[in-house]
Amino acid sequence: MATYLITGGCGFIGSHLTRHLLQQGHHVRVIDSLEQIYCQSLPSQVDFIRGDCRSQLLLDEYLQGVAGVFHLAVAPYPVDDPAGWLLAQQMNLGTTVALLEALRRHADQSIDLVYASSAEVYGDNASYPLQELATPCPQSAYGTDKLCSELQIRSASRQFGLSSIILRLFNVYGPSHNPMHHKQDAISRFVHSLLAGTPLVIEGDGEQTRDFLFIEDAVRMLCAALPQASSQAPVVNACSGVSHSVNQLLVQLLSVSDCLAGVSHEAAPIGQIRQSLGDPRKASQLLGVQASTELQQGLRQTYWHYAALAQPGKDQQWA
């Protein structure tokens, strides 16, 4: 069995990935600053350290003996603090470049790198469905940071011979996604509202479409990507290949939850992507995996997971 390092391993995707690797018998190390509003707890057998992923001393220590790195660490942009974009940008790009420098120094270990990028690098793209060769045109600072990190990884892979692969994750959802996080997605916001008995708020007219990827499928794709890392730094969509509008999503969620709820609309945020649909063929061909969880099935697991947590005596995340 191998040892893997996960940056940002206390986040939603990172915590699921950590548990999956442990179940496969691997040893997992996690570096996380714990600066998110809410972090997932990790199993006791994880070698965890709270720290800044830009620290070269920390990276040198935690890269010893690892076979691969899953780079998930990210600083979200605080929507209620526009000035926070500077710190977030410094963290996002700084963490990536710091990791690449550490991997360069440990080149003799032949460590593979999987970078969790985002479909936000595509923006509102004329190409549809979105293929990996589509021209990136991010509409948000977050998407711009992800694209810049991709470029740094591809440059370092060519220049230093680092072995890497980039996964552009679409809208990942599922149990344990923190609904209180300030960068809420539609699914966690809707579930929170249903459990709290408050109206569901739709941004815009609800006809914007998204490619929703269940967390278990996302984890399988991340793991399948590791053996395909190379100095070519291939870019691969991690998506379901099926799009749903937010209105369609709401109808399915109400169906699986057997709830009734009021609905209101608010102005769409600046830069909101109108349609998003990934082309999954490269993932199927190169990684040998594809999404297997239909939206209704994933919504059912997600809703009832949180409904159980909201029962008396449970940790109240929904108040």
C-alpha positions as CSV (number, residue, x, y, z in Angstrom):
1,M,0.0,0.0,0.0
2,A,1.1,3.6,-0.7
3,T,1.3,6.9,1.2
4,Y,-0.5,9.9,-0.2
5,L,-0.6,13.6,0.7
6,I,-3.8,15.6,0.4
7,T,-3.6,19.4,0.6
8,G,-6.9,20.8,1.9
9,G,-7.9,17.4,3.1
10,C,-10.4,18.7,5.7
11,G,-12.7,20.1,3.0
12,F,-15.7,18.4,1.4
13,I,-13.9,16.6,-1.4
14,G,-10.7,16.1,0.6
15,S,-12.5,14.4,3.5
16,H,-14.3,12.0,1.2
17,L,-11.1,11.2,-0.7
18,T,-9.2,10.7,2.6
19,R,-11.7,8.1,3.8
20,H,-11.7,6.3,0.4
21,L,-7.9,6.0,0.4
22,L,-8.0,4.7,3.9
23,Q,-10.6,2.1,3.0
24,Q,-8.3,1.0,0.2
25,G,-5.6,0.3,2.8
26,H,-3.4,3.4,2.0
27,H,-1.7,5.7,4.5
28,V,-2.9,9.3,4.2
29,R,-1.3,12.6,5.2
30,V,-3.3,15.8,5.3
31,I,-2.1,19.4,5.4
32,D,-4.9,21.9,6.0
33,S,-4.9,25.4,7.4
34,L,-8.5,24.9,8.8
35,E,-9.3,28.4,7.7
36,Q,-12.6,27.4,6.2
37,I,-15.8,28.3,8.0
38,Y,-16.5,24.6,8.5
39,C,-14.1,21.7,8.2
40,Q,-14.8,18.0,8.1
41,S,-13.5,15.8,10.9
42,L,-10.9,13.2,9.8
43,P,-10.4,9.6,11.0
44,S,-7.9,9.2,13.7
45,Q,-5.5,7.1,11.6
46,V,-4.8,10.1,9.3
47,D,-1.4,11.8,9.7
48,F,-2.8,15.4,10.0
49,I,-1.0,18.7,10.5
50,R,-2.6,22.1,10.7
51,G,-0.4,24.4,8.7
52,D,0.1,26.6,5.6
53,C,0.5,24.6,2.4
54,R,3.0,27.2,1.2
55,S,5.5,26.3,3.9
56,Q,8.5,24.6,2.3
57,L,9.7,23.1,5.6
58,L,6.2,21.5,6.1
59,L,6.1,20.3,2.5
60,D,9.6,18.8,2.7
61,E,8.6,16.9,5.8
62,Y,5.2,15.6,4.5
63,L,6.5,14.7,1.0
64,Q,9.0,12.2,2.4
65,G,8.0,8.7,1.2
66,V,4.8,9.7,-0.6
67,A,3.7,8.2,-3.9
68,G,1.3,10.9,-4.9
69,V,-0.2,14.3,-4.0
70,F,-3.8,15.3,-4.4
71,H,-3.8,19.1,-4.4
72,L,-7.2,20.3,-3.2
73,A,-6.3,23.3,-1.0
74,V,-8.2,26.4,-2.0
75,A,-9.1,29.7,-0.5
76,P,-12.6,30.7,-1.5
77,Y,-13.4,34.2,-2.3
78,P,-15.5,35.8,0.4
79,V,-18.6,37.2,-1.3
80,D,-19.3,39.6,1.6
81,D,-15.7,41.0,1.5
82,P,-14.6,42.1,-2.0
83,A,-11.3,43.2,-0.6
84,G,-10.6,39.6,0.3
85,W,-9.8,38.6,-3.2
86,L,-6.2,39.7,-2.8
87,L,-5.5,37.3,0.1
88,A,-7.4,34.5,-1.7
89,Q,-5.4,35.0,-4.9
90,Q,-2.1,34.9,-2.9
91,M,-3.2,31.8,-1.2
92,N,-4.5,29.9,-4.2
93,L,-1.6,30.6,-6.6
94,G,1.0,30.7,-3.8
95,T,0.0,27.3,-2.6
96,T,0.3,25.8,-6.1
97,V,3.7,27.3,-6.9
98,A,5.0,26.4,-3.4
99,L,3.9,22.7,-3.9
100,L,5.5,22.6,-7.4
101,E,8.8,23.9,-6.0
102,A,8.8,21.3,-3.3
103,L,8.0,18.6,-5.8
104,R,10.9,19.8,-8.0
105,R,13.3,19.4,-5.0
106,H,11.9,15.9,-4.5
107,A,12.0,14.9,-8.1
108,D,14.1,11.8,-7.3
109,Q,10.9,10.4,-5.6
110,S,8.9,10.5,-8.8
111,I,5.8,11.8,-7.0
112,D,2.6,12.1,-9.1
113,L,0.4,15.2,-8.7
114,V,-3.3,15.4,-9.2
115,Y,-4.6,18.9,-9.3
116,A,-8.3,19.6,-8.6
117,S,-9.2,22.4,-11.0
118,S,-12.7,23.6,-11.8
119,A,-15.1,23.9,-14.7
120,E,-15.2,27.6,-13.8
121,V,-12.1,28.0,-16.0
122,Y,-14.5,27.6,-19.0
123,G,-16.8,30.5,-18.1
124,D,-19.7,31.0,-20.4
125,N,-18.1,29.2,-23.3
126,A,-19.4,29.1,-26.9
127,S,-18.3,25.4,-27.0
128,Y,-21.0,23.1,-25.8
129,P,-20.6,20.5,-24.4
130,L,-17.3,21.6,-23.0
131,Q,-14.3,19.7,-24.2
132,E,-10.9,20.1,-22.6
133,L,-9.6,21.9,-25.7
134,A,-12.2,24.6,-25.4
135,T,-10.7,28.1,-25.0
136,P,-10.8,29.0,-21.3
137,C,-12.6,32.3,-20.5
138,P,-13.2,32.4,-16.7
139,Q,-15.7,34.9,-15.5
140,S,-14.7,34.8,-11.8
141,A,-11.6,35.4,-9.8
142,Y,-11.8,31.9,-8.5
143,G,-11.9,30.5,-12.1
144,T,-9.0,32.7,-13.0
145,D,-7.0,31.4,-10.1
146,K,-7.7,27.8,-11.1
147,L,-6.6,28.5,-14.7
148,C,-3.4,30.2,-13.6
149,S,-2.6,27.3,-11.4
150,E,-3.2,24.9,-14.3
151,L,-0.7,27.0,-16.4
152,Q,1.9,26.9,-13.6
153,I,1.5,23.1,-13.3
154,R,1.9,22.5,-17.0
155,S,4.9,24.8,-17.2
156,A,6.6,23.1,-14.2
157,S,5.8,19.7,-15.7
158,R,7.5,20.6,-19.0
159,Q,10.4,22.4,-17.5
160,F,11.2,20.1,-14.5
161,G,9.7,16.8,-15.8
162,L,7.2,16.7,-13.0
163,S,4.4,14.1,-13.4
164,S,1.0,15.7,-13.1
165,I,-2.6,15.6,-14.3
166,I,-5.4,18.3,-14.0
167,L,-9.0,17.4,-13.3
168,R,-11.6,20.1,-14.1
169,L,-14.3,19.3,-11.5
170,F,-17.8,20.3,-12.4
171,N,-20.5,20.9,-9.7
172,V,-19.6,18.3,-7.1
173,Y,-22.3,17.6,-4.5
174,G,-23.2,15.0,-1.9
175,P,-23.4,14.2,1.8
176,S,-21.2,16.2,4.2
177,H,-21.1,19.3,2.0
178,N,-21.3,22.1,4.4
179,P,-24.5,24.0,3.8
180,M,-23.4,26.9,6.1
181,H,-20.4,27.7,3.9
182,H,-20.5,31.2,2.5
183,K,-19.9,29.9,-1.1
184,Q,-23.0,27.7,-1.1
185,D,-24.0,25.7,-4.1
186,A,-27.7,25.3,-5.1
187,I,-28.1,21.8,-3.7
188,S,-26.7,22.5,-0.2
189,R,-28.7,25.8,0.0
190,F,-31.9,24.0,-1.0
191,V,-31.4,21.2,1.4
192,H,-30.7,23.6,4.2
193,S,-33.9,25.6,3.5
194,L,-36.0,22.4,3.3
195,L,-34.8,21.2,6.7
196,A,-35.1,24.7,8.2
197,G,-38.6,25.2,6.8
198,T,-37.6,28.4,5.0
199,P,-38.4,29.4,1.4
200,L,-36.1,28.2,-1.3
201,V,-34.2,31.0,-3.0
202,I,-33.3,30.7,-6.6
203,E,-30.7,33.0,-8.1
204,G,-32.0,34.4,-11.4
205,D,-34.7,32.7,-13.3
206,G,-33.5,29.2,-12.5
207,E,-33.0,28.2,-16.1
208,Q,-29.2,28.2,-15.7
209,T,-27.9,24.7,-16.3
210,R,-25.2,22.8,-14.4
211,D,-23.4,19.4,-14.7
212,F,-23.8,17.9,-11.3
213,L,-21.3,15.3,-10.2
214,F,-21.9,13.1,-7.1
215,I,-19.0,13.0,-4.6
216,E,-18.4,9.3,-4.9
217,D,-18.0,9.6,-8.7
218,A,-15.6,12.6,-8.2
219,V,-13.5,10.6,-5.7
220,R,-13.2,7.7,-8.1
221,M,-12.1,10.0,-10.9
222,L,-9.5,11.6,-8.7
223,C,-8.0,8.2,-7.8
224,A,-8.2,7.0,-11.4
225,A,-6.3,10.1,-12.5
226,L,-3.2,9.4,-10.4
227,P,-1.7,6.6,-12.6
228,Q,-2.2,8.8,-15.7
229,A,-0.1,11.7,-14.4
230,S,2.8,12.6,-16.8
231,S,5.1,15.4,-17.8
232,Q,2.5,16.3,-20.4
233,A,0.1,17.4,-17.6
234,P,-3.1,16.2,-19.3
235,V,-6.3,18.1,-18.6
236,V,-9.5,16.0,-18.0
237,N,-13.1,16.9,-17.3
238,A,-14.6,15.3,-14.2
239,C,-18.2,15.6,-15.0
240,S,-21.4,13.5,-15.5
241,G,-22.0,14.6,-19.1
242,V,-25.6,15.5,-18.2
243,S,-27.0,19.0,-17.5
244,H,-30.0,20.1,-15.5
245,S,-31.4,23.5,-14.9
246,V,-31.7,24.7,-11.3
247,N,-35.5,24.6,-11.7
248,Q,-35.3,20.9,-12.8
249,L,-33.0,20.3,-9.8
250,L,-35.5,21.7,-7.4
251,V,-38.3,19.6,-8.8
252,Q,-36.3,16.4,-8.2
253,L,-35.2,17.5,-4.8
254,L,-38.7,18.2,-3.7
255,S,-39.7,14.7,-5.0
256,V,-37.0,12.8,-3.1
257,S,-37.6,14.8,0.1
258,D,-41.4,14.6,-0.1
259,C,-41.5,18.2,1.0
260,L,-43.4,21.3,0.0
261,A,-41.7,24.7,0.1
262,G,-42.2,28.2,-1.0
263,V,-39.9,29.6,-3.7
264,S,-38.5,33.1,-4.2
265,H,-36.1,34.6,-6.7
266,E,-33.2,37.0,-6.2
267,A,-30.9,38.7,-8.7
268,A,-28.3,36.5,-10.3
269,P,-24.8,37.3,-9.1
270,I,-22.4,39.1,-11.4
271,G,-20.6,36.7,-13.6
272,Q,-23.0,33.8,-13.2
273,I,-22.4,31.1,-15.8
274,R,-25.6,30.5,-17.9
275,Q,-24.9,27.0,-19.0
276,S,-22.4,24.3,-18.1
277,L,-22.1,20.8,-19.5
278,G,-18.9,18.8,-19.6
279,D,-17.9,16.3,-22.2
280,P,-17.0,13.1,-20.3
281,R,-15.4,11.1,-23.1
282,K,-11.7,11.9,-22.3
283,A,-12.2,10.8,-18.7
284,S,-13.8,7.6,-19.9
285,Q,-11.0,6.9,-22.4
286,L,-8.0,8.0,-20.4
287,L,-9.1,7.3,-16.8
288,G,-11.4,4.4,-17.5
289,V,-14.1,5.8,-15.3
290,Q,-17.4,7.6,-15.8
291,A,-20.1,9.0,-13.5
292,S,-22.5,6.3,-12.4
293,T,-24.8,8.2,-10.0
294,E,-27.9,9.7,-11.5
295,L,-29.0,13.1,-10.1
296,Q,-32.1,11.8,-8.3
297,Q,-30.2,9.0,-6.6
298,G,-27.5,11.4,-5.5
299,L,-30.1,13.9,-4.2
300,R,-31.8,11.2,-2.3
301,Q,-28.6,10.2,-0.5
302,T,-27.7,13.8,0.2
303,Y,-31.0,14.9,1.5
304,W,-31.6,12.0,3.9
305,H,-28.1,12.1,5.2
306,Y,-28.6,15.7,6.3
307,A,-32.2,14.9,7.5
308,A,-30.7,12.3,9.8
309,L,-28.2,14.9,11.1
310,A,-31.0,17.3,11.8
311,Q,-32.7,14.9,14.2
312,P,-32.8,15.8,17.9
313,G,-29.6,14.8,19.7
314,K,-27.5,15.2,16.5
315,D,-24.9,17.9,15.8
316,Q,-27.2,20.8,14.7
317,Q,-25.6,22.1,11.5
318,W,-29.0,23.3,10.2
319,A,-30.1,25.8,12.9
